[in-house]
């Protein structure tokens, strides 16, 4: 471990500053002292977003953004997780809404209905901005082939997690540990056929796609349009087309995001089946749908260990709702149809999620379930570079016997010193459920010592529950082990993030 570094000074709670001012000053001190400790020069301050904290409630985030421009207030209404499920980050989604480049207020998945309602309210108060003319942009991607999708979970598991191997040969794609890969997967052909039957369509009808090209309806539904998550503009269109007053009223409730609106979490087939009197022209229906977006996966490999390949750790989405099996667009394709199929289009998304430049810097990794993916990449990289020690992994899942992902590799790295510590939490193996944040609390003294020795802290996995619980546990440890107040612990977390020592890859 490194020698103890002097603690970063924090502005006390009773100092004559507001909470945003105190957060800014603590961040400035963190940058100043952190850079001095690292032997680097400081950088000019950038715009601060004090509401960009998933632990804050919606009202508190909005209060911190009060008086800011519309795009910043819109940003404060979002879940602050930068999970990418909307196709943006929180800041860029807000900016796209504010300047009219994006029209849907329902894309923030973790924010769900509260965020959607608040975005609508904020935009309703703002002057109407005409959307700029959108240039037709063809998706950029390279052709890759899926070589394997072997199970990582064992018989008896409640989950289906696959180790997916993709061949990058001739694609020219390169990546670093911590990056993600975007994969363009087609919709389930069975779902497409069921939708055509419900619409009484042949599939040959020409409809517009989001790239400006007219295509047969079957091809548009299969390859180009998102039929799994229709937007509020789709429910609005269906509501205007509904001949039955009850259908029109129910669709208005869905469009408005009412809590009692049904069917909840509907895909396009649900809507078409539930509202038989709502049949707009097929071209208008297609125009209301968003384009089928690539799915983003954290990379679970290092090119030093797997040259010419990228490995993934993919949880397969399958569940029953309203008497019909639902399948994740990309995950089910990877598990069931991709091997031996035509090439997929892929691109690499460069991430901030990086190992420290100095290999001697300690790293603490929290990655339950498929969140272990980037940490497998980190450990492969460190093994290939003969880096030993200074690494601690918290891994968890439901049952050790069936859900210990990459068990043999992790234990081998622990044995040869690539991994210094491994703490596991299998929630269903005892009467009281135990999670990774509980293991963090159990080892709070050592964890705090590692952080005081300059450790970088990484979290990967579920944005809605796990990441928030881990964040709360880390604050609690700062209070109990570091003697900080609640507000100081929050400022300390902000300071860690500004130094690049607290990084999250959540979804």
Buried (B, 14 or more C-beta within 10 A) or exposed (E): BBEEBEEBEBBEBEEEBEBBBBBBBBBBBBBEBBBBBBEEEEEEEEEBBBBBBBEBEBEBBBBBBEEBEBBBBBBBBBBBBBBBBBBBBBBBBBBBBBEEBBEBBBBBBBBEBBBBBBBBEBBEEBEEEEEEEEEEEEBEBBBBBBBBBEBBBEEEBEBBBBBBBBBBEEBEBEBBBBBBBBBBBBBBEEBBBBBBEBBEBEBEBEBBBBEEEEBBBBBBBBBBBBBBBBBBBBBBBBBBBBEEEEBBEBBBBBBBBEEEBEBEEBBBBBBBBBBEEBBBEBBBBBBBBBEBBBBBBBBBBBBBBBEEBBBBBBBBBBEEEEEEEBBBBBBBBBBBBBBEEEBBBBBBBEBEBBBBEEBEBBBBBBBBBBBBBBBBBBBBBBBBEEBBBBBBBBBBBBBBEBBBBBBEBBEBBBEEEBBBBBBBBBBBBEEEEBBBBBBBEEBBEBBBBBBBBBBBBBBBBBBBEBBBBBBEBBBBBBBBBBEBBEBBBBBBBBBBBBBBBBBBBBB
